[in-house]
Every structure is written in structure tokens, then in C-alpha cells.
């Protein structure tokens, strides 16, 4: 069964439903085989769909890099930051191994644990069950290690802390909530079905019970970025396309230059990995919605309908920065303004109820991958925090930085092996 | 343009993208025509999809009953309860008219306001823009009126308050947060694309600025009910199918008996309408996940894998209640236990981050429609609250009741006309 799982994940081919591998005797297996043979290509509901992407399919878990970075951006997100509660290094290592095995299974569309729901166990089931019957839904699970994990006296990792895994500086206008910031570990779960992403985080939390605890978590209901240049950039909660010139997941030269950590960058265990900046950006959407269209467009440096840069006709036309206000968002975020800095963005819109003042608690959960935050997020955010007129309408309320290790190579490898070996 | 909108909504046929009707001169219109002609049937990502449902299509807004009740359940929800701030009855009536016109447009897949993004307006745009380019996505908008709207000295409605629009009694185990309960008005937005549902609530809030304010709101990431008997019942966050024997949206006899208010029921303005109970049910999922499978199945009275009632083989087999524990959820919720009471359920799973104690704030946002709560939700919930072993794992933390008026008949009609006339 494990071998079969592996083949499916590696080929990225026919995607069995989560139900098919549960093994309820012969009938279950026959049903499984039929389901696997009859996998249906699903299409997402927006015009922004990646052409021909099968949103029911499995994305291979194993590889040189972790999936969920260069992968075509999925529709939904569940993100969790964890505090490590155990003080025992061996116990943490065992958890990372257990998580890796569970992540492999879930990415391939299977329940956690081979015996799940096989009978009337007297023990809790291996899997919580709410994704039973759902497709793999392009689930990716991406782990990161926060600066606090490397603190002296914890797990003996202080000598392995990379120079770029620093405490992010305080930016002008930051209003950070410690309860929505930081974390020893993070897991980014992206999928086209939100139930699949939520199920994955919940089951990792369950496996980690007593060893880790969720510090904060964030549901993202809709993607705001694209790593597939042929697709339209999705709109954020301000109604604008932002991040048009995102790094493409197929542009290996740009990925090597701006996203993947190289061996020569220092921390050898991180080669092939990346750095992830997560920022919870609350939007004052009620104020934004009372701002005239012309002013909104000047603030972004794009028109709202098409998303074209000032004076241009189409979204992807080369922007002429000098035609924009010096404070326009596109201009301030552009590589030419920031010594060539480029980020791979994978953010999601969120709406978390109401703030008690009759306003929606909504905005952008910003996620960006880069090779080094000192030449990536930090200079870009310094530009934006100092001059961007958008700051009148947004507030950064959560922040975290994680070192994202390279991919899990095969069934003997595990998340963080190079760090802990 | 308005006529064109109408035709699309009424026929429920070819669905234009939200972009196609914006009218950016000739090129825009040509593009729009092409988009309308090439509408693609979208398929949701789970096995639970309603067969052959086109999740990109428009659901007609006009009709005898409001859409969003008997309609096939969409994948995502954004729900908002509003406090009415204005004391002026005429202003409230005008808002309901404005909301109705906006809801008509959005349900058909169009931006709010005919001039949206047509040029560089010096005024705020008519539409916030984030659903531009997205399909109608089966959006339904369903309004309800809370008991507080009928209070003496407010809008002169005290004589029209129906007997069933009462304050729900306190049930054993209730732990209600006033900030997540009640409301003068509610709007339920259901759609297959969450951005479309969020956009709709946000734009209604924007239109109501100064007259109403959002009291509380809830995002539902995944449906837990089905009104289409051919579809599998989706799983809730406990991993179980619940509500298998839900009222089908096509079963007119059951709808007339259990869901739609009849003229003879009393309040004439509500004939063709219904009552909506909304309950935010937090699940202690970490505790649930440590409960053995056998115990979980006994608590529900079903097996977890298939969802079959105790001793039966298939989910939809007739349950034999006496084979279950007297405290089994299926048994306690069954019509035979509650004088024939039946509810039309339309609930959604939610996950709203973390509770500060390392636990996910997750559960079920329960939505149920019925002809009279005194013979519907109240007896069923009394049964459940007294005896259901599930109560060890759940807590009701929010509650509201609304009278849901009948449908908007045509372009001259508006939400609440019979109530305010």
C-alpha cells in the first residue's frame, strides 16, 4: 500500500480519491480501483483558473525543493504556526519524521495511517476523517523553522542558524500582535478544496499533541497571487490586481537567483530551501471603499478594471515608473526601486468575522518566498512602509519569518533531516 | 443593460463573466460577448459535487421563495447580521430597495452599479471590484428580519411580528456570546467561489454605510449539508456525515409542510417565507480526536466511513432507532423522536484561527430553515441539549433567529415590501 502511494505521488498522475485507499476489504479496493481509473479533471470556479490545471490531482510531495513554493498557486490556504512544547530533541526529530510520513500520505490523497476506519478500533482513529471522499485537490504542505527554534539551550541548533534568519526589523506603521506573530515551526497547507487544507493542518496538530501546540493559524479563502504567467493575477480585497510581475514557478533562472538558497549562501542544510515571510495585513476596507476610483488607481499605479500600469493598455505591459506618482505602490515595490529585489508571492485574502466596531476583519495574508530577506522583503517593505500611500488603508498586524528547508527527497528522507543530522 | 441582466438571471442559462457587462466601449463589449458564448461548466473539487451542477452559473434571483433555501447547497458561505442604525423608516425602506437592486445584479454575475469602472470617476466606484472577472458562481442572497426589528417604538412593525418570531429559549449547555448573537437583519450569501460571497456581503455593507452596521459575520469554508438527495452528504469537522435525511430542495410536499410559511399560519406578509435559525457551534475537536472510533460511532449512531445508521450498510438506509443508544445523535434528532419535526439544514464548517490556548476555533455554523421554530428547531434542540452525548464535545456560542420573507417577484418588488407596505 505504501509503495502504491509512492508511485501515485511521484508520477503525479491518476489521482485516487481519499476513499480509495482505505482498504475496506475487497469491495473497498475494487471501488478504489474504479475511482482511480475514473479521475475527473476539475476546474476551479473563477476565470482566474490556471489553464488545464487539474484541481483534483495530486502534486508530488518529494523533490529537490518543497512543493507549495514554485507550484502553481492553489485556491485556498490554511496556515499554522506552532510552538514546540517538548524540550527533548529526539522527540522533536521523531515528530518531524511522523509529520513527513503523514504529509506524504495526505498530499497523495490518502488518510493518515493505513488502518484508518478499517474497523471498530478501541483507539482513536489515525485520521480525523473529514477529508474522506475528497480528492487530493493539489494539496501541498510546506514546513518552515522559525528563529526561536535555534535559540541557545533548546535543541542545540544555535550553530546552524543562518545569518538571514534574523528577527525582522520594526517597520514604520507596524502594529503587530504577538499572538499572531512568530512561531518555532510553520506549516503552509495549500489546496483547491479548503476542507483538504484544514484537514491537513488539523491532523498534523493532532499528531503533534503534547509536543507542539498551534500558536496561531490563518485561513485564506482566495489566492491573490499567481506563479503561472499565463493566468490573470487574482484581485485582492481592494479590488486590484497586485503582484503582476511575480516570479513564475517555471522560471528556473529567476527561482535560482531570487528564491532558492544556494550552497554558497552559508547554512549548508538550507541549500535548496528558501525563506518565508508571513504578514497578516488588515485592510480598512470601509475607508478604502469611500475613496474615489481615480485616487485608488493613483495609489496603486494601475487602473482597476484591467490592471494596466499607468499609461499602458494591458496588465502585463512593462510599467513606465516615471509616469506614476513617486508614492505609487507599483513603483515603490518594483525591483528597479529596490536594487533588483524580487519576491515570489503566494498571498491569500482573508475575512475573519467582524472587529466589534461594525467593520469586517479582512485583508491580505501576505506570504513571500525569497533567497535572503536582507535583499528581499526587508528593502521592499522599507520602501513601502516609508512612502506608500496605501499605508493609510492597511495595517500589518502579524509577522513571522521562517527558514524553509529543501525538499524531502524520498521515503527515507524527512523534514529537517539536514538540520538535525 | 438592465434588461439583459434580467434575461440572464431568469433563464439561468449562459452565464456572462462579471467582466462582460462592464461596458468598456466596443472592445469590452465584444470581449463580453465572447465570454458569454464560451461559458464553461465548472466542477467543484470534491466528490460531493452535485452531479452536473454548473458551479459558474447564475441562480435566478426572482421567484415565489427566496433563493438560497431550497437551492442546491453551494460550496461556500459568508453570513452577516446587521444592526439597523437609522431610526428613519423611510431610510430603511430605501436601503432595502437599494439592496434588492444590488442583489439582483450580483446574483446575475454583474458589478453593483451600471457605471462601475467605466472611467476615472471622482466619486467612489459603485462596486468594490474584487469579484470582477469571476463567474456568478451560483450566488444566492437571502435576507432575514430579526425579532429586534419589530420592537415597539422603532419602525412601527410591532403589530406585524409573527408569533413564531420569538426569543429562542435558553437551552441547557448554551454559552452564547452576545457579540455573535442576534441582529436586526441578516444576509446569507452562498456561492461556489468564496470571493463572490464575500464581495456580496461587503458591497451590501458598503451600500448600507451609516444606516446599518455589521453586528457579526461568519465565513463558512465548506458545506456540511446537501439539499440534493443524489449527492453524498458532506462531512462535518467531526469527520461524520450528519443530516443525511435532510429535506430535498425538490420535494415540494415536504417544503410546504416543513419549510414554507403558509397564509393560514398567521403573519400574511411572511407567506412563502420561512424562519432561519443560525447557531455557531464550536467543536472541541482536539478532545474529539482523542475519542476512540467505536465511541465516536456510538455517539452519532452511524459508522464513520460510510455514514450508515447502526446495523445498516449504506448512508441512506432507513435507520432502526432502537438499535442505537438512547443518547445517539441520529436517534435524538430523528423526526420520530420529535413529533415529526423536520428542518432544512444548510450549515457550513468554519475555522477561525486559534483560541489562544493552542486549539483551533473550529466547528459548525448551523443554519436551518423551518415553517415554525416552535415545532421545528426548539423541540429538536431540546432533545439534543438534554441527552446528546455530543454535548461533551460541542458548545453553542452564537445564536440568532430571523423571519425570512418570501421571494422578490420581479424588478418592481423588493426585500420586505409586504412587511413595510
Contacts between the chains, C-beta under 8 A, distances in Angstrom:
chain1	res1	chain2	res2	distance
A	17	B	47	5.6
A	19	B	47	7.4
A	22	B	305	6.8
A	24	B	305	6.5
A	40	B	43	7.0
A	42	B	43	4.9
A	42	B	44	6.9
A	42	B	45	5.0
A	43	B	40	6.8
A	43	B	42	4.9
A	43	B	43	5.7
A	44	B	42	6.8
A	44	B	45	7.5
A	45	B	42	4.8
A	45	B	44	7.5
A	45	B	55	5.1
A	45	B	56	5.8
A	45	B	134	7.6
A	45	B	135	6.2
A	45	B	137	5.2
A	45	B	192	4.7
A	45	B	193	4.3
A	46	B	133	7.3
A	46	B	134	4.7
A	46	B	135	6.7
A	46	B	137	7.8
A	46	B	193	5.5
A	46	B	195	7.1
A	47	B	17	5.5
A	47	B	19	7.3
A	47	B	133	4.7
A	47	B	134	6.2
A	47	B	135	6.7
A	48	B	133	6.8
A	48	B	134	7.6
A	55	B	45	5.1
A	56	B	45	5.8
A	76	B	221	7.4
A	78	B	351	6.9
A	80	B	354	8.0
A	83	B	358	7.5
A	117	B	293	7.1
A	117	B	304	5.6
A	117	B	305	4.4
A	120	B	293	6.3
A	120	B	294	4.4
A	120	B	297	7.1
A	121	B	292	6.2
A	121	B	293	4.7
A	121	B	294	6.8
A	122	B	292	5.3
A	122	B	294	6.3
A	123	B	292	5.7
A	123	B	293	7.6
A	124	B	289	6.2
A	124	B	290	5.3
A	124	B	291	6.2
A	124	B	292	5.7
A	124	B	293	6.9
A	125	B	239	7.9
A	125	B	293	4.6
A	125	B	296	7.7
A	125	B	304	7.1
A	127	B	239	7.8
A	128	B	238	8.0
A	128	B	239	5.1
A	128	B	285	7.4
A	128	B	289	5.5
A	129	B	235	6.6
A	129	B	238	7.7
A	129	B	239	2.5
A	129	B	240	7.2
A	129	B	304	5.5
A	130	B	235	4.6
A	130	B	236	6.9
A	130	B	237	5.7
A	130	B	238	7.3
A	130	B	239	4.6
A	130	B	349	7.7
A	131	B	235	7.8
A	132	B	235	6.3
A	132	B	239	6.9
A	132	B	304	8.0
A	132	B	305	7.0
A	133	B	46	7.2
A	133	B	47	4.7
A	133	B	48	6.7
A	133	B	232	6.5
A	133	B	235	7.2
A	134	B	45	7.5
A	134	B	46	4.6
A	134	B	47	6.2
A	134	B	48	7.5
A	135	B	45	6.2
A	135	B	46	6.6
A	135	B	47	6.7
A	137	B	45	5.1
A	137	B	46	7.7
A	179	B	356	6.5
A	192	B	45	4.7
A	193	B	44	8.0
A	193	B	45	4.2
A	193	B	46	5.5
A	193	B	222	7.7
A	194	B	194	8.0
A	194	B	221	4.1
A	194	B	222	5.8
A	195	B	46	7.1
A	195	B	221	7.0
A	195	B	222	4.4
A	195	B	235	7.8
A	195	B	349	7.0
A	196	B	45	8.0
A	198	B	221	6.7
A	198	B	222	7.8
A	198	B	237	7.9
A	198	B	349	7.6
A	198	B	351	5.3
A	198	B	362	7.5
A	201	B	360	7.9
A	202	B	285	6.7
A	202	B	289	7.8
A	202	B	360	6.4
A	202	B	362	7.6
A	205	B	286	7.7
A	205	B	360	7.1
A	206	B	286	7.3
A	206	B	289	4.9
A	209	B	286	7.0
A	209	B	290	7.6
A	213	B	358	3.3
A	214	B	354	5.1
A	214	B	358	5.2
A	214	B	359	7.1
A	214	B	360	6.5
A	215	B	354	7.2
A	215	B	358	7.3
A	216	B	353	6.5
A	216	B	354	5.4
A	217	B	351	7.5
A	217	B	353	5.2
A	217	B	354	5.0
A	217	B	360	6.5
A	218	B	353	6.4
A	219	B	219	7.5
A	219	B	221	6.4
A	219	B	351	5.3
A	219	B	352	7.3
A	219	B	353	7.4
A	221	B	76	7.4
A	221	B	194	4.1
A	221	B	195	7.0
A	221	B	198	6.7
A	221	B	219	6.4
A	221	B	221	6.9
A	222	B	193	7.7
A	222	B	194	5.9
A	222	B	195	4.4
A	222	B	198	7.8
A	232	B	133	6.5
A	235	B	129	6.6
A	235	B	130	4.6
A	235	B	131	7.8
A	235	B	132	6.4
A	235	B	133	7.2
A	235	B	195	7.8
A	236	B	130	6.9
A	237	B	130	5.7
A	237	B	198	7.9
A	238	B	128	7.9
A	238	B	129	7.7
A	238	B	130	7.3
A	239	B	125	7.9
A	239	B	127	7.8
A	239	B	128	5.1
A	239	B	129	2.5
A	239	B	130	4.6
A	239	B	132	6.9
A	240	B	129	7.2
A	285	B	128	7.5
A	285	B	202	6.7
A	286	B	205	7.7
A	286	B	206	7.3
A	286	B	209	7.0
A	289	B	124	6.2
A	289	B	128	5.5
A	289	B	202	7.8
A	289	B	206	4.8
A	290	B	124	5.2
A	290	B	209	7.6
A	291	B	124	6.2
A	292	B	121	6.3
A	292	B	122	5.3
A	292	B	123	5.7
A	292	B	124	5.7
A	293	B	117	7.0
A	293	B	120	6.3
A	293	B	121	4.7
A	293	B	123	7.6
A	293	B	124	6.9
A	293	B	125	4.6
A	294	B	120	4.5
A	294	B	121	6.7
A	294	B	122	6.3
A	296	B	125	7.7
A	297	B	120	7.1
A	304	B	117	5.6
A	304	B	125	7.1
A	304	B	129	5.5
A	304	B	132	7.9
A	305	B	22	6.7
A	305	B	24	6.4
A	305	B	117	4.4
A	305	B	132	7.0
A	349	B	130	7.7
A	349	B	195	6.9
A	349	B	198	7.6
A	351	B	78	6.9
A	351	B	198	5.2
A	351	B	217	7.5
A	351	B	219	5.3
A	352	B	219	7.3
A	352	B	352	5.7
A	352	B	353	6.4
A	353	B	216	6.5
A	353	B	217	5.2
A	353	B	218	6.4
A	353	B	219	7.3
A	353	B	352	6.4
A	354	B	80	8.0
A	354	B	214	5.1
A	354	B	215	7.2
A	354	B	216	5.4
A	354	B	217	5.0
A	356	B	179	6.6
A	358	B	83	7.5
A	358	B	213	3.2
A	358	B	214	5.2
A	358	B	215	7.3
A	359	B	214	7.1
A	360	B	201	7.9
A	360	B	202	6.4
A	360	B	205	7.1
A	360	B	214	6.4
A	360	B	217	6.5
A	362	B	198	7.5
A	362	B	202	7.6
